[in-house]
Amino acid sequence: MGAKRIFGLTAMLSVVMAAAPARAQAPKPGRLESYKDWTIGCDNGNRCEAVSLLPEGGDWPDAPVMLGIARGAGADADPEIRVSRDAKGREALDFLIDGRKLASVASVDGEASLEGPQASALAIAMAKGGRMEIRAGARAIDRPSLAGLTAALRYMDAKQGRAGTMAALVATGPLARSAVRPAPAIPTIRRVAVPGGAQPPALWREELTALGTFTGCADEMRGASSPPELHRLSKTETLVLVPCGAGAYNFTFVPAIATGIPGRRTFRFAGFDYQPGWSEEAGHPLLVNAGWAPETSTLQSYAKGRGLGDCGGSETYIWDGSRFRLVEASAMGECRGAWHWITTWSAKVTD
């Protein structure tokens, strides 16, 4: 008996040790850092974005402008400066630092992007300057604060392994551009196509009762404006998005998997390699403002921090045949006018 017990313990330890690498490879989205009026974050491929914020305590402007500086990892990557605002038509934007025009770019329907050496020179000038102005002709459309930008770009240089090289924006040094650390590999996830055709049969009354008990959402299901959503994942499995609470601009859903014949289906929580939305608070998977796209086998969760949509977090998942795998995450931790959220995790998708 003793030998059998030791053998059993050894087998259990082997299973645990074999499972450890899989757990270690779970997605770990990057963290955001804020420096005065700028916030910055990087994804797992070390692509970084710095985004301007409204000054602390500032009011939402009548015509808000979002300014961002993004840069990929690796020796050959240069920064890109983006401007986004609510506008129509085509116009030229001028960028002035301390009263001196340093760059111009064409804007189409409020979107403009500056790349290459001109973007590098402007980013360096912004880090060294005291006052910035963006103009459309003779009209100033924004005066974004530069407070904290130097620290944000220094963080970017360090995160991407550019500090001490001539390719750095702030933390420059004598090392050649070739000394920059290469970009890390990002994971590849295989997407499994879901079957088309007719919608799965609606849940029977007994199934709805069982589902409400299982998810703890019975009261919310009764008060919901629509029943649970059913989406076919395979011949035997159905994704069920169970309404489980609603606020002014956030609607929560518990994602469950149904198996079995109509009228006698059983339920389990959907599996995720990274828990979405507000799952940690709920103790089980919980999506916010969920969206399912069967043509791409994509499930999304999008939680707003406030109604303006200038803070919050989102996750996008691909169905791989057994669970939902994170392919993109983005976040904005500061509710200060930045409606472009920073990408904190990325993966490649193959069919």
N, C-alpha and C positions, 0 to 999 in steps of 0.2 A: 504493500500500500504506500509505504514511504517513497519508493522509487517512482511509482506512478504519479504521486502528488508532485514530486520534484519535476518530473517530465512535463506535467501539466503547467506548472508555474513557468518553466522554461519556454514552453510554447506560447504562453500568454505574453511573456516579456518580448519574444520575437515579434509577435504581432504588433505590440506597442511600438517597438523600435522601428519596425518597417513602416508604420504609419507616421512616425515623427517627421520625416522629410516632407510629406504631403502637407502637414500642418504648417511647417516652416515656410512653405511656398505660398501660403495664403496672401492675397493682395494686401499691401500696406500703403494706402494713399498718402501722399506727402502732406506735411503740415504747412499752414499759412503763418507768415510772420508779418507783423505790422510795425512800421517805423513812421511815427507822426502821421503825415498825410499820404502815405503810400503803403500798400500791402503787397506781399510777394509770396509765391509758392512755386514748387517744382514737382513734376511728375516722376514716375519711376524710371523714365528715360532721361532724366535730368534736363528736360525742357522747362524753362522757367519763365514766369510772367510777373511783371510788376505793374500794378494798376493804381491810378491816382484816386484819391478819396476827397470828398468834400471836407473842408476844415472842421475840426471837432466842434459840434454845436451849431454848425452852419445850416441854413434853410435850404430846402430843395429849390434850385433855380428854375426860372420859367423855361429856359432852353438848355437843359443839362448836356454836358459834353463828357464823354468817357475817353480817357487817354491811357494807353497801355504800351509797355515795352516788353516784347517777348524775344527769347533767344533759345535756339536749340543747342544741344550739347555737341561736343566735338570740335576739332581744330578749324573746320571749314565754315562753321555756322556764324552768321552775322546777326546783329539785332534787327528787329522789325518794330517800327513805331506805328501804332494804329490810333485813329481818331474815329469815334462813332457818335452820331447825334441824329436827332429827328429833323431831317431836311430833305428836300426834293431838288432834282436837277443837278447840273454840273457846275462846279466853281473851283477856283484855286485857293488853297489855304497856305498862308505864310506862317512860319514859326519864328518868333523873336525871343532872344535871350538877352536880358538887360538892355533892351531897346535895339538890338542888332539882329537883322534878319539873317538866319543861318540856313534855312531850307524852305522849299515850297513843294507842294504836291497837289495833284488833282483830286477833288472829292466828288463822288457820284452818289446821289441820294443819301448824303450824310456819312458815307463810309470812305475813308482814306487810309492808305498804307504807304509808309516810307521805308525803303529797304536799302541794303548795300552800304557803301562808304558814307553816303549822306546821312543815313540813319545812325551809324556809329558816331560820326562827328556830332550830330545833334544830341545823342544820348550823353556823350562825354560833356558837352557844353551845359546840358541840363543839370548834370551832377555838380558842376562847378559854379553854376549861375545862382543868382539870387531871385530873379523874377522872370516869368515866362508869359508870353502872350501868343494866342493863336488868332490870326486875323483872316477874314474873307474880304479882300479888297481893303477898303478904308474902315471896315467895321470889325471891332474886336468881338469874337464869339466866345472866348473863354480865357481866363487867366488862372490856369491850374497851379496849385501850390507845389513848390519844389521841396518843401520841408520833409526830410526823411528819405529823399530819393537817393542821396549818396550812400546811406546805410543799406538801402534795399539793393542797389546795384553792387555794392561790396559783397553782400550776401550771395547774389547771383554769381559773381566771379568765383567765390570760394566754393559754392555748391557744384559748379561746373568744372572745377579744377583749372581755372584760368589765372588765379592769383599768382603774381610774380612773373607773368608772361606779357608780351606786347599785345596780346589779344584781349586783355582785361579792359573793362570800361573804367574802373576806379582803382583797383588794386594792381596797378601796372608794375612790371619789372623787366629785367633784361632778357629773360628766357624767350626763345623763339616761339612762334605760333604752334609749331609742331610739338611743343612740350605739353600742350593742352591735353587733359585726360580724355580718352575716347568716350563716346556715348555708350552707356550700358545697354545690353540687349533687353528688349521688352518681350513679354510672353506672347505666344500665339495660341489662340483658342479656336477649336473647330466648331463651327455652327452646324446644328442638325436641323434640317428642314422639317416643318410641321405639316401634317396633312391638310389639304384643303377640303372643299365640299361643305356639306350642311353643318350648321351649328350643332353642338352636342345637345341631347335632349335636356329640357329644363329640369331642375331639381324638383322632386316630389315633396309634398308637405312634410313627410316623415324625415326626409333627407335634410330639409331646411332646419328642422328642429335639431337634428343630430349635429349639423354643421354649426349652428349657433352655440350649442353647448360646447362643442370641441374648441371653437375659436374664442369663446367668451364674448361674442359679439351679438348675442341674441337680441338685446334691447336696441342696439344700433341698427340691426337688420330690419326690425319692425318699423323703425322710424326713417329708414332710408327712402329716398325718392325713386330708387330703382333696385331690382333684385340683384343678387350676385351675378357677376359676369362669368360666363363659361367659354373657354377657349381650348380647342383640341391640341394636345401635344403629341399624341401618338394614337395608335389603335386602341390602347388600353388606358391611357392617362389623359386627364382633363385638368387644365389650370382653372382654378376657381378664385376669382378676386372678390373677397367678402367685404362689403362695406362695414366699417367699424368706427365711425365717428366723423363729424364734419365741423369745420370752423368757418370763418369768414372767407378764407382763401386756401385752406389746406383740407383735403379729404383723405382719410386714411382707409387702407384696405389690408386685410390679412390674406396673403397668397397661400392657397391650399392646393393639394393635388388629390383629385378624385379618381378612384379605380372601382371597377365592378360594373354590374348591369344596372340600368336605370331603376330606381326604386329601392335598390339595395347597395348603393355605392358607399364606400368607406373613404375616409379622409385622413390625410397627413399634411403637415406643414411642408411647403415647398423648400427645397434645399438651396442654399447659397454658399459660395465660397467666401463671400464678404457680406455681412448683414446690412440690409438697406435701411434707409429712412430712419425711423425712430424705434428700430427693433430692440435696442439695448434697454429702453424704458419699458417696452412691452413684455420682454422676456421671450419673444418669438418673432419671426419675420413680420415686419409691418411696413408696407409701402405707403408713400404719400403722393397724392395726385398721380396714381398709377396709370401707365399707358402700355398697351400691348400691341405690337406690330407683327402679325403672323407672317407677312411676306419676308421679313428678315429675322424671325424668331427672337425678337428683341423686347425686353421688358424694362420699363423705366420707372424710377421714383424721383420726384422733384418736390422738395420741401422749401417753401418760402419762409424767410425769417420775418418778413412783413409784407404787406400788400403791394408796396412799390416794386418788389422783386429785386431789390438791390442787395440782398443777402440771403443765405440759405445754403443748401447742398443738393446735389443730384447724383444718381448712380444709374448707369445703363448696363444691362446684363444680356448675355446671349445664352439660349438654351442649348446645352451640349448633349442632350439625350438623357441625362440623369439629374442634372441640377443647373442652376443659373450661375453663370460665370461673369464676373465683373470685367467689362471691357473699357469703361470710361467712368471717371468720377470727377466732379468739379465742385468747387465751394467758394463762398465769399463770407468770411466771418465778420466783417465790419458792415453795419447798415449805414453806409455813408456815401450813397450815390453811385456805386459801381455796379451796374446791371450786367456787366460781363464777368462771369464767374471764372475762377482760375482752375485749369485742369490739374488734378492731383494724381491721376492714375490713367494709364493707357495700355491697351493690348491690341495686337493684330488679330483679325478675324479671317478664318479661311473656311471654305465649304468642303 
